[in-house]
Amino acid sequence: MVTDADAVIPEHYSKVASFSNWVKFYDDEELTFKAEGKEISVYRAGQLCSRLNK
């Protein structure tokens, strides 16, 4: 899930990473997601899902 800076992150999510300017995610050898922004944060709820906030 991708949200903007005004999004309210539920308490059961924990921040697992933070990036500046850009981030790219690959699955094996293929680019699966990219984002650009001043600050990009990645949150995770257990092992089930991730959420990006930029």
PQR file with spaces between the fields and no chain letter, atoms N, CA, C, O and H, PARSE charges and radii, in Angstrom:
ATOM       1  N    MET     1       0.852   -1.163    0.000 -0.4000 1.5000
ATOM       2  CA   MET     1       0.000    0.000    0.000 -0.0000 2.0000
ATOM       3  C    MET     1       0.903    1.233    0.000  0.5500 1.7000
ATOM       4  O    MET     1       1.863    1.301    0.767 -0.5500 1.4000
ATOM       5  N    VAL     2       0.602    2.183   -0.839 -0.4000 1.5000
ATOM       6  CA   VAL     2       1.365    3.427   -0.903 -0.0000 2.0000
ATOM       7  C    VAL     2       0.457    4.552   -0.419  0.5500 1.7000
ATOM       8  O    VAL     2      -0.688    4.671   -0.854 -0.5500 1.4000
ATOM       9  H    VAL     2      -0.178    2.127   -1.462  0.4000 1.0000
ATOM      10  N    THR     3       0.980    5.370    0.483 -0.4000 1.5000
ATOM      11  CA   THR     3       0.209    6.488    1.030 -0.0000 2.0000
ATOM      12  C    THR     3       1.015    7.774    0.924  0.5500 1.7000
ATOM      13  O    THR     3       2.191    7.746    0.561 -0.5500 1.4000
ATOM      14  H    THR     3       1.910    5.274    0.836  0.4000 1.0000
ATOM      15  N    ASP     4       0.393    8.885    1.235 -0.4000 1.5000
ATOM      16  CA   ASP     4       1.114   10.158    1.223 -0.0000 2.0000
ATOM      17  C    ASP     4       1.518   10.550    2.645  0.5500 1.7000
ATOM      18  O    ASP     4       1.252    9.824    3.603 -0.5500 1.4000
ATOM      19  H    ASP     4      -0.562    8.908    1.530  0.4000 1.0000
ATOM      20  N    ALA     5       2.152   11.690    2.761 -0.4000 1.5000
ATOM      21  CA   ALA     5       2.692   12.138    4.047 -0.0000 2.0000
ATOM      22  C    ALA     5       1.605   12.414    5.090  0.5500 1.7000
ATOM      23  O    ALA     5       1.895   12.420    6.286 -0.5500 1.4000
ATOM      24  H    ALA     5       2.368   12.280    1.984  0.4000 1.0000
ATOM      25  N    ASP     6       0.372   12.639    4.664 -0.4000 1.5000
ATOM      26  CA   ASP     6      -0.720   12.941    5.598 -0.0000 2.0000
ATOM      27  C    ASP     6      -1.416   11.694    6.134  0.5500 1.7000
ATOM      28  O    ASP     6      -2.319   11.803    6.963 -0.5500 1.4000
ATOM      29  H    ASP     6       0.136   12.633    3.692  0.4000 1.0000
ATOM      30  N    ALA     7      -1.014   10.531    5.681 -0.4000 1.5000
ATOM      31  CA   ALA     7      -1.676    9.290    6.096 -0.0000 2.0000
ATOM      32  C    ALA     7      -1.416    8.995    7.571  0.5500 1.7000
ATOM      33  O    ALA     7      -0.339    9.282    8.096 -0.5500 1.4000
ATOM      34  H    ALA     7      -0.280   10.443    5.008  0.4000 1.0000
ATOM      35  N    VAL     8      -2.407    8.426    8.220 -0.4000 1.5000
ATOM      36  CA   VAL     8      -2.270    7.970    9.604 -0.0000 2.0000
ATOM      37  C    VAL     8      -1.881    6.493    9.549  0.5500 1.7000
ATOM      38  O    VAL     8      -2.616    5.671    9.002 -0.5500 1.4000
ATOM      39  H    VAL     8      -3.281    8.193    7.793  0.4000 1.0000
ATOM      40  N    ILE     9      -0.728    6.166   10.115 -0.4000 1.5000
ATOM      41  CA   ILE     9      -0.244    4.791   10.112 -0.0000 2.0000
ATOM      42  C    ILE     9      -0.791    4.092   11.360  0.5500 1.7000
ATOM      43  O    ILE     9      -0.538    4.554   12.472 -0.5500 1.4000
ATOM      44  H    ILE     9      -0.131    6.834   10.560  0.4000 1.0000
ATOM      45  N    PRO    10      -1.529    3.001   11.206 -0.5600 1.5000
ATOM      46  CA   PRO    10      -2.075    2.288   12.367  0.2800 2.0000
ATOM      47  C    PRO    10      -0.969    1.793   13.300  0.5500 1.7000
ATOM      48  O    PRO    10       0.153    1.534   12.865 -0.5500 1.4000
ATOM      49  N    GLU    11      -1.296    1.666   14.571 -0.4000 1.5000
ATOM      50  CA   GLU    11      -0.308    1.293   15.594 -0.0000 2.0000
ATOM      51  C    GLU    11       0.309   -0.078   15.385  0.5500 1.7000
ATOM      52  O    GLU    11       1.433   -0.315   15.828 -0.5500 1.4000
ATOM      53  H    GLU    11      -2.208    1.876   14.924  0.4000 1.0000
ATOM      54  N    HIS    12      -0.402   -0.997   14.717 -0.4000 1.5000
ATOM      55  CA   HIS    12       0.150   -2.339   14.547 -0.0000 2.0000
ATOM      56  C    HIS    12       1.217   -2.405   13.446  0.5500 1.7000
ATOM      57  O    HIS    12       1.799   -3.467   13.225 -0.5500 1.4000
ATOM      58  H    HIS    12      -1.315   -0.804   14.358  0.4000 1.0000
ATOM      59  N    TYR    13       1.482   -1.296   12.755 -0.4000 1.5000
ATOM      60  CA   TYR    13       2.578   -1.216   11.794 -0.0000 2.0000
ATOM      61  C    TYR    13       3.825   -0.691   12.502  0.5500 1.7000
ATOM      62  O    TYR    13       3.731    0.183   13.364 -0.5500 1.4000
ATOM      63  H    TYR    13       1.010   -0.434   12.934  0.4000 1.0000
ATOM      64  N    SER    14       4.981   -1.219   12.142 -0.4000 1.5000
ATOM      65  CA   SER    14       6.242   -0.688   12.670 -0.0000 2.0000
ATOM      66  C    SER    14       7.139   -0.288   11.500  0.5500 1.7000
ATOM      67  O    SER    14       7.173   -0.957   10.467 -0.5500 1.4000
ATOM      68  H    SER    14       5.057   -1.929   11.442  0.4000 1.0000
ATOM      69  N    LYS    15       7.857    0.804   11.682 -0.4000 1.5000
ATOM      70  CA   LYS    15       8.744    1.310   10.636 -0.0000 2.0000
ATOM      71  C    LYS    15       9.960    0.394   10.540  0.5500 1.7000
ATOM      72  O    LYS    15      10.625    0.131   11.543 -0.5500 1.4000
ATOM      73  H    LYS    15       7.830    1.348   12.521  0.4000 1.0000
ATOM      74  N    VAL    16      10.251   -0.090    9.334 -0.4000 1.5000
ATOM      75  CA   VAL    16      11.371   -1.019    9.159 -0.0000 2.0000
ATOM      76  C    VAL    16      12.489   -0.438    8.308  0.5500 1.7000
ATOM      77  O    VAL    16      13.597   -0.974    8.309 -0.5500 1.4000
ATOM      78  H    VAL    16       9.712    0.123    8.520  0.4000 1.0000
ATOM      79  N    ALA    17      12.225    0.661    7.573 -0.4000 1.5000
ATOM      80  CA   ALA    17      13.260    1.278    6.750 -0.0000 2.0000
ATOM      81  C    ALA    17      12.829    2.686    6.364  0.5500 1.7000
ATOM      82  O    ALA    17      11.645    3.022    6.385 -0.5500 1.4000
ATOM      83  H    ALA    17      11.325    1.097    7.573  0.4000 1.0000
ATOM      84  N    SER    18      13.823    3.504    6.009 -0.4000 1.5000
ATOM      85  CA   SER    18      13.567    4.859    5.552 -0.0000 2.0000
ATOM      86  C    SER    18      14.591    5.202    4.468  0.5500 1.7000
ATOM      87  O    SER    18      15.771    4.877    4.593 -0.5500 1.4000
ATOM      88  H    SER    18      14.785    3.231    5.991  0.4000 1.0000
ATOM      89  N    PHE    19      14.129    5.855    3.413 -0.4000 1.5000
ATOM      90  CA   PHE    19      14.992    6.199    2.290 -0.0000 2.0000
ATOM      91  C    PHE    19      14.805    7.667    1.931  0.5500 1.7000
ATOM      92  O    PHE    19      13.747    8.241    2.187 -0.5500 1.4000
ATOM      93  H    PHE    19      13.170    6.119    3.312  0.4000 1.0000
ATOM      94  N    SER    20      15.826    8.271    1.340 -0.4000 1.5000
ATOM      95  CA   SER    20      15.758    9.653    0.870 -0.0000 2.0000
ATOM      96  C    SER    20      15.824    9.672   -0.649  0.5500 1.7000
ATOM      97  O    SER    20      16.616    8.944   -1.249 -0.5500 1.4000
ATOM      98  H    SER    20      16.685    7.804    1.132  0.4000 1.0000
ATOM      99  N    ASN    21      15.007   10.492   -1.263 -0.4000 1.5000
ATOM     100  CA   ASN    21      14.988   10.761   -2.699 -0.0000 2.0000
ATOM     101  C    ASN    21      14.364    9.662   -3.548  0.5500 1.7000
ATOM     102  O    ASN    21      13.476    9.955   -4.348 -0.5500 1.4000
ATOM     103  H    ASN    21      14.364   11.083   -0.775  0.4000 1.0000
ATOM     104  N    TRP    22      14.787    8.417   -3.409 -0.4000 1.5000
ATOM     105  CA   TRP    22      14.210    7.352   -4.223 -0.0000 2.0000
ATOM     106  C    TRP    22      14.440    5.989   -3.579  0.5500 1.7000
ATOM     107  O    TRP    22      15.310    5.825   -2.724 -0.5500 1.4000
ATOM     108  H    TRP    22      15.509    8.179   -2.760  0.4000 1.0000
ATOM     109  N    VAL    23      13.635    5.011   -4.014 -0.4000 1.5000
ATOM     110  CA   VAL    23      13.807    3.624   -3.580 -0.0000 2.0000
ATOM     111  C    VAL    23      13.309    2.725   -4.710  0.5500 1.7000
ATOM     112  O    VAL    23      12.342    3.053   -5.397 -0.5500 1.4000
ATOM     113  H    VAL    23      12.929    5.144   -4.709  0.4000 1.0000
ATOM     114  N    LYS    24      13.977    1.599   -4.892 -0.4000 1.5000
ATOM     115  CA   LYS    24      13.561    0.597   -5.874 -0.0000 2.0000
ATOM     116  C    LYS    24      13.568   -0.762   -5.191  0.5500 1.7000
ATOM     117  O    LYS    24      14.482   -1.085   -4.434 -0.5500 1.4000
ATOM     118  H    LYS    24      14.763    1.334   -4.334  0.4000 1.0000
ATOM     119  N    PHE    25      12.530   -1.558   -5.470 -0.4000 1.5000
ATOM     120  CA   PHE    25      12.445   -2.911   -4.941 -0.0000 2.0000
ATOM     121  C    PHE    25      12.477   -3.901   -6.097  0.5500 1.7000
ATOM     122  O    PHE    25      11.806   -3.716   -7.112 -0.5500 1.4000
ATOM     123  H    PHE    25      11.787   -1.295   -6.086  0.4000 1.0000
ATOM     124  N    TYR    26      13.258   -4.940   -5.928 -0.4000 1.5000
ATOM     125  CA   TYR    26      13.385   -5.986   -6.934 -0.0000 2.0000
ATOM     126  C    TYR    26      12.932   -7.316   -6.360  0.5500 1.7000
ATOM     127  O    TYR    26      13.162   -7.603   -5.185 -0.5500 1.4000
ATOM     128  H    TYR    26      13.803   -5.091   -5.104  0.4000 1.0000
ATOM     129  N    ASP    27      12.286   -8.132   -7.190 -0.4000 1.5000
ATOM     130  CA   ASP    27      11.927   -9.500   -6.857 -0.0000 2.0000
ATOM     131  C    ASP    27      12.795  -10.378   -7.753  0.5500 1.7000
ATOM     132  O    ASP    27      12.545  -10.496   -8.952 -0.5500 1.4000
ATOM     133  H    ASP    27      12.099   -7.899   -8.145  0.4000 1.0000
ATOM     134  N    ASP    28      13.813  -10.991   -7.161 -0.4000 1.5000
ATOM     135  CA   ASP    28      14.840  -11.707   -7.921 -0.0000 2.0000
ATOM     136  C    ASP    28      15.541  -10.710   -8.842  0.5500 1.7000
ATOM     137  O    ASP    28      16.316   -9.887   -8.353 -0.5500 1.4000
ATOM     138  H    ASP    28      14.016  -10.896   -6.187  0.4000 1.0000
ATOM     139  N    GLU    29      15.304  -10.750  -10.145 -0.4000 1.5000
ATOM     140  CA   GLU    29      16.006   -9.860  -11.072 -0.0000 2.0000
ATOM     141  C    GLU    29      15.109   -8.781  -11.666  0.5500 1.7000
ATOM     142  O    GLU    29      15.583   -7.966  -12.457 -0.5500 1.4000
ATOM     143  H    GLU    29      14.675  -11.418  -10.541  0.4000 1.0000
ATOM     144  N    GLU    30      13.842   -8.755  -11.312 -0.4000 1.5000
ATOM     145  CA   GLU    30      12.892   -7.837  -11.926 -0.0000 2.0000
ATOM     146  C    GLU    30      12.517   -6.687  -10.987  0.5500 1.7000
ATOM     147  O    GLU    30      12.241   -6.905   -9.808 -0.5500 1.4000
ATOM     148  H    GLU    30      13.457   -9.417  -10.670  0.4000 1.0000
ATOM     149  N    LEU    31      12.510   -5.461  -11.521 -0.4000 1.5000
ATOM     150  CA   LEU    31      12.055   -4.296  -10.772 -0.0000 2.0000
ATOM     151  C    LEU    31      10.550   -4.420  -10.558  0.5500 1.7000
ATOM     152  O    LEU    31       9.794   -4.541  -11.522 -0.5500 1.4000
ATOM     153  H    LEU    31      12.734   -5.284  -12.479  0.4000 1.0000
ATOM     154  N    THR    32      10.109   -4.391   -9.296 -0.4000 1.5000
ATOM     155  CA   THR    32       8.681   -4.544   -9.003 -0.0000 2.0000
ATOM     156  C    THR    32       8.033   -3.264   -8.488  0.5500 1.7000
ATOM     157  O    THR    32       6.812   -3.116   -8.548 -0.5500 1.4000
ATOM     158  H    THR    32      10.723   -4.293   -8.513  0.4000 1.0000
ATOM     159  N    PHE    33       8.853   -2.330   -7.978 -0.4000 1.5000
ATOM     160  CA   PHE    33       8.290   -1.095   -7.434 -0.0000 2.0000
ATOM     161  C    PHE    33       9.377   -0.045   -7.368  0.5500 1.7000
ATOM     162  O    PHE    33      10.526   -0.353   -7.051 -0.5500 1.4000
ATOM     163  H    PHE    33       9.844   -2.449   -7.929  0.4000 1.0000
ATOM     164  N    LYS    34       9.017    1.211   -7.668 -0.4000 1.5000
ATOM     165  CA   LYS    34       9.941    2.332   -7.454 -0.0000 2.0000
ATOM     166  C    LYS    34       9.147    3.538   -7.004  0.5500 1.7000
ATOM     167  O    LYS    34       7.992    3.717   -7.388 -0.5500 1.4000
ATOM     168  H    LYS    34       8.083    1.461   -7.925  0.4000 1.0000
ATOM     169  N    ALA    35       9.781    4.369   -6.178 -0.4000 1.5000
ATOM     170  CA   ALA    35       9.131    5.577   -5.666 -0.0000 2.0000
ATOM     171  C    ALA    35      10.177    6.666   -5.517  0.5500 1.7000
ATOM     172  O    ALA    35      11.353    6.392   -5.281 -0.5500 1.4000
ATOM     173  H    ALA    35      10.720    4.224   -5.866  0.4000 1.0000
ATOM     174  N    GLU    36       9.728    7.905   -5.659 -0.4000 1.5000
ATOM     175  CA   GLU    36      10.583    9.064   -5.449 -0.0000 2.0000
ATOM     176  C    GLU    36       9.902    9.992   -4.463  0.5500 1.7000
ATOM     177  O    GLU    36       8.679   10.133   -4.476 -0.5500 1.4000
ATOM     178  H    GLU    36       8.772    8.128   -5.851  0.4000 1.0000
ATOM     179  N    GLY    37      10.694   10.627   -3.603 -0.4000 1.5000
ATOM     180  CA   GLY    37      10.154   11.569   -2.640 -0.0000 2.0000
ATOM     181  C    GLY    37      11.237   12.034   -1.690  0.5500 1.7000
ATOM     182  O    GLY    37      12.311   11.436   -1.615 -0.5500 1.4000
ATOM     183  H    GLY    37      11.687   10.513   -3.592  0.4000 1.0000
ATOM     184  N    LYS    38      10.955   13.092   -0.970 -0.4000 1.5000
ATOM     185  CA   LYS    38      11.927   13.628   -0.013 -0.0000 2.0000
ATOM     186  C    LYS    38      12.286   12.577    1.023  0.5500 1.7000
ATOM     187  O    LYS    38      13.466   12.363    1.301 -0.5500 1.4000
ATOM     188  H    LYS    38      10.083   13.578   -1.031  0.4000 1.0000
ATOM     189  N    GLU    39      11.288   11.920    1.598 -0.4000 1.5000
ATOM     190  CA   GLU    39      11.506   10.831    2.549 -0.0000 2.0000
ATOM     191  C    GLU    39      10.495    9.727    2.248  0.5500 1.7000
ATOM     192  O    GLU    39       9.296    9.984    2.134 -0.5500 1.4000
ATOM     193  H    GLU    39      10.330   12.094    1.373  0.4000 1.0000
ATOM     194  N    ILE    40      10.985    8.510    2.121 -0.4000 1.5000
ATOM     195  CA   ILE    40      10.137    7.353    1.848 -0.0000 2.0000
ATOM     196  C    ILE    40      10.318    6.375    3.002  0.5500 1.7000
ATOM     197  O    ILE    40      11.430    5.912    3.258 -0.5500 1.4000
ATOM     198  H    ILE    40      11.959    8.301    2.214  0.4000 1.0000
ATOM     199  N    SER    41       9.240    6.062    3.693 -0.4000 1.5000
ATOM     200  CA   SER    41       9.300    5.158    4.841 -0.0000 2.0000
ATOM     201  C    SER    41       8.569    3.862    4.516  0.5500 1.7000
ATOM     202  O    SER    41       7.537    3.866    3.846 -0.5500 1.4000
ATOM     203  H    SER    41       8.337    6.438    3.485  0.4000 1.0000
ATOM     204  N    VAL    42       9.119    2.762    4.999 -0.4000 1.5000
ATOM     205  CA   VAL    42       8.518    1.449    4.802 -0.0000 2.0000
ATOM     206  C    VAL    42       8.077    0.930    6.166  0.5500 1.7000
ATOM     207  O    VAL    42       8.868    0.881    7.108 -0.5500 1.4000
ATOM     208  H    VAL    42       9.958    2.760    5.544  0.4000 1.0000
ATOM     209  N    TYR    43       6.805    0.544    6.261 -0.4000 1.5000
ATOM     210  CA   TYR    43       6.225    0.022    7.493 -0.0000 2.0000
ATOM     211  C    TYR    43       5.780   -1.416    7.250  0.5500 1.7000
ATOM     212  O    TYR    43       5.435   -1.790    6.129 -0.5500 1.4000
ATOM     213  H    TYR    43       6.163    0.584    5.495  0.4000 1.0000
ATOM     214  N    ARG    44       5.791   -2.206    8.301 -0.4000 1.5000
ATOM     215  CA   ARG    44       5.359   -3.598    8.179 -0.0000 2.0000
ATOM     216  C    ARG    44       4.449   -3.961    9.346  0.5500 1.7000
ATOM     217  O    ARG    44       4.673   -3.553   10.485 -0.5500 1.4000
ATOM     218  H    ARG    44       6.071   -1.902    9.212  0.4000 1.0000
ATOM     219  N    ALA    45       3.415   -4.742    9.029 -0.4000 1.5000
ATOM     220  CA   ALA    45       2.505   -5.276   10.047 -0.0000 2.0000
ATOM     221  C    ALA    45       2.768   -6.772   10.131  0.5500 1.7000
ATOM     222  O    ALA    45       2.254   -7.542    9.320 -0.5500 1.4000
ATOM     223  H    ALA    45       3.233   -5.073    8.103  0.4000 1.0000
ATOM     224  N    GLY    46       3.559   -7.183   11.103 -0.4000 1.5000
ATOM     225  CA   GLY    46       3.923   -8.597   11.226 -0.0000 2.0000
ATOM     226  C    GLY    46       4.669   -9.062   10.000  0.5500 1.7000
ATOM     227  O    GLY    46       5.529   -8.341    9.493 -0.5500 1.4000
ATOM     228  H    GLY    46       3.976   -6.558   11.762  0.4000 1.0000
ATOM     229  N    GLN    47       4.364  -10.244    9.514 -0.4000 1.5000
ATOM     230  CA   GLN    47       4.987  -10.779    8.308 -0.0000 2.0000
ATOM     231  C    GLN    47       4.050  -10.715    7.104  0.5500 1.7000
ATOM     232  O    GLN    47       4.375  -11.226    6.033 -0.5500 1.4000
ATOM     233  H    GLN    47       3.666  -10.829    9.926  0.4000 1.0000
ATOM     234  N    LEU    48       2.889  -10.086    7.282 -0.4000 1.5000
ATOM     235  CA   LEU    48       1.859  -10.172    6.256 -0.0000 2.0000
ATOM     236  C    LEU    48       1.915   -9.109    5.178  0.5500 1.7000
ATOM     237  O    LEU    48       1.662   -9.419    4.014 -0.5500 1.4000
ATOM     238  H    LEU    48       2.625   -9.671    8.153  0.4000 1.0000
ATOM     239  N    CYS    49       2.234   -7.870    5.514 -0.4000 1.5000
ATOM     240  CA   CYS    49       2.170   -6.841    4.483 -0.0000 2.0000
ATOM     241  C    CYS    49       3.101   -5.685    4.818  0.5500 1.7000
ATOM     242  O    CYS    49       3.529   -5.512    5.959 -0.5500 1.4000
ATOM     243  H    CYS    49       2.440   -7.618    6.460  0.4000 1.0000
ATOM     244  N    SER    50       3.395   -4.911    3.800 -0.4000 1.5000
ATOM     245  CA   SER    50       4.210   -3.707    3.953 -0.0000 2.0000
ATOM     246  C    SER    50       3.428   -2.511    3.455  0.5500 1.7000
ATOM     247  O    SER    50       2.487   -2.645    2.672 -0.5500 1.4000
ATOM     248  H    SER    50       3.047   -5.052    2.873  0.4000 1.0000
ATOM     249  N    ARG    51       3.825   -1.356    3.914 -0.4000 1.5000
ATOM     250  CA   ARG    51       3.165   -0.112    3.545 -0.0000 2.0000
ATOM     251  C    ARG    51       4.252    0.921    3.325  0.5500 1.7000
ATOM     252  O    ARG    51       5.159    1.046    4.149 -0.5500 1.4000
ATOM     253  H    ARG    51       4.589   -1.247    4.550  0.4000 1.0000
ATOM     254  N    LEU    52       4.179    1.677    2.212 -0.4000 1.5000
ATOM     255  CA   LEU    52       5.129    2.729    1.921 -0.0000 2.0000
ATOM     256  C    LEU    52       4.465    4.063    2.134  0.5500 1.7000
ATOM     257  O    LEU    52       3.327    4.275    1.715 -0.5500 1.4000
ATOM     258  H    LEU    52       3.443    1.576    1.543  0.4000 1.0000
ATOM     259  N    ASN    53       5.172    4.964    2.785 -0.4000 1.5000
ATOM     260  CA   ASN    53       4.661    6.285    3.057 -0.0000 2.0000
ATOM     261  C    ASN    53       5.666    7.281    2.510  0.5500 1.7000
ATOM     262  O    ASN    53       6.825    7.275    2.927 -0.5500 1.4000
ATOM     263  H    ASN    53       6.096    4.792    3.126  0.4000 1.0000
ATOM     264  N    LYS    54       5.244    8.148    1.574 -0.4000 1.5000
ATOM     265  CA   LYS    54       6.186    9.137    1.027 -0.0000 2.0000
ATOM     266  C    LYS    54       5.599   10.509    1.054  0.5500 1.7000
ATOM     267  O    LYS    54       6.248   11.467    0.634 -0.5500 1.4000
ATOM     268  H    LYS    54       4.304    8.153    1.235  0.4000 1.0000
